[in-house]
Amino acid sequence: MSEYERNLIAERMRRGRRQKYLAGGLLPWTRAPYGYRVDPAHPRDPAGVRLEATEAAVVAELFSNYLQEGKSLKAETQRLTSLGVASPAGRTRWNQATVRGILTNPVYTGTVYIGRSRPTEARGRHSALVPISLPDTF
């Protein structure tokens, strides 16, 4: 009975969250993309989103430089690292995956998606005494 109630509550929460997304009252992220800041007290409130000028300039320059002929992700990471620009994590060294994530993020084109991930069943262990291991391959 409690499992049924838990599933029922979870489904109602999902439906309510989806309606809030569609009405524009909730952001689909809890951590803002690079170049944006949110109100720390209300991180999911769209009214609290603001542009961080220095990071937004880095993103705009990143897009313009990458679109030039012959530019690669590696060249862009090396350029950003040599300029001493702090990465989204606050480090001095940029990673190619970070640059690719920024360039492929639809937020920078003005599009925000919801529900792009699907929940899956958790893989449970049979016993806490049995170690987690890969299947035997002989």
Secondary structure as UniProt FT lines:
FT   HELIX           2..23
FT   TURN            34..35
FT   STRAND          36..37
FT   TURN            40..41
FT   TURN            43..44
FT   HELIX           46..48
FT   STRAND          50..51
FT   HELIX           53..67
FT   TURN            69..70
FT   HELIX           73..83
FT   TURN            88..89
FT   HELIX           96..104
FT   HELIX           106..109
FT   TURN            128..129
//
